[in-house]
Amino acid sequence: MDKEKLSIFATIKGIGSASGLFLKQNFLYVIGDNSAYLYEYDIDRKTLNKIQILKDLPVLENIPKAQKPDFEVLCHYQNVLYLLGSGSTQNRNLMLKFDLQTKEITQHDLSSLYAKIKKQCKIDDENLNIEGAVFNGSNWYLFNRGNGKAQKNGIVKVGGSDLTSADDIHFVPIILLKDNKKLVSFTDALLHKNEIYFIAAAEDTKSTYEDGKILGSYIGCINAETLALKFTKKISSTHKFEGITLFKQNENQIEFLLCEDRDTDVLETVIYKVMI
């Protein structure tokens, strides 16, 4: 992909380690994997509103790694935002639902779902790492990042709308690429029309917990009905993008906004725009 198709869209002070985002009209919603807040950024006014979403953990911008809920997923369906923990440790099994109209927040425990995924999909504790999700009203598609030793990169398809009581679960392995002999694995996804667009990254680590040297980020597309891979393209050699949302589309191109996790305590997030 041409480098000029990746550009800076906005720089937001006050957010660190961004891991997911969603654009609605003029507002950009952003989550951080170590934050107790959902952030609402007004693009025109360049103002940031912090919405407290956690009551039981320290109200911090940078929750310590051992305690953080690890919200890696910001999924949108109708008028609700779903925030999902990655499931990579026992304290990362939380799901929050945020109603964009009423601003109501409800909390749900996904421990039972993640235990079923491990058993039915043969994914052990060290290899479960949910980084993206798509919901179409009938089924959930959870994107497991295969950056563990078993390289279990793929989609966990969950039948039904209620994740807390789901039983229809199966795993669809998806092999992307390798970068410097390291697997390129999912970091987020969204549903647009009949296609799933995803981002992925390669990192010099075999752990779902410990970060490693960034080797590159990619964007790609999957058929939403067959889950067949359509393409994967590299968009950066230095960034680790972890969130994607649709920006706009015309006849010739589609544009997305991306956020990156810099793995630092600096409270500043750069939002990028990419065209394909």
Stockholm file with secondary structure:
# STOCKHOLM 1.0

chainA/1-276         MDKEKLSIFATIKGIGSASGLFLKQNFLYVIGDNSAYLYEYDIDRKTLNKIQILKDLPVLENIPKAQKPDFEVLCHYQNVLYLLGSGSTQNRNLMLKFDLQTKEITQHDLSSLYAKIKKQCKIDDENLNIEGAVFNGSNWYLFNRGNGKAQKNGIVKVGGSDLTSADDIHFVPIILLKDNKKLVSFTDALLHKNEIYFIAAAEDTKSTYEDGKILGSYIGCINAETLALKFTKKISSTHKFEGITLFKQNENQIEFLLCEDRDTDVLETVIYKVMI
#=GR chainA/1-276 SS CCGGGEEEEEEEETCCSEEEEEEETTEEEEEETTCSEEEEEETTTTEEEEEECCSSSCCCSSCCTTTCCCEEEEEEETTEEEEEECCSSTTCCEEEEEETTTCCEEEEECHHHHHHHHHHTTCCTTTCCEEEEEECSSEEEEEECCCSTTCCCEEEEEESSCGGGCCCEEEEECCCCEETTEECEEEEEEEETTEEEEEEEEEECSCSSSCCEEEEEEEEEEETTTCCEEEEEEEESSCCEEEEEEEEECSSCEEEEEEECCCSSCCEEEEEEEEC
#=GC SS_cons         CCGGGEEEEEEEETCCSEEEEEEETTEEEEEETTCSEEEEEETTTTEEEEEECCSSSCCCSSCCTTTCCCEEEEEEETTEEEEEECCSSTTCCEEEEEETTTCCEEEEECHHHHHHHHHHTTCCTTTCCEEEEEECSSEEEEEECCCSTTCCCEEEEEESSCGGGCCCEEEEECCCCEETTEECEEEEEEEETTEEEEEEEEEECSCSSSCCEEEEEEEEEEETTTCCEEEEEEEESSCCEEEEEEEEECSSCEEEEEEECCCSSCCEEEEEEEEC
//
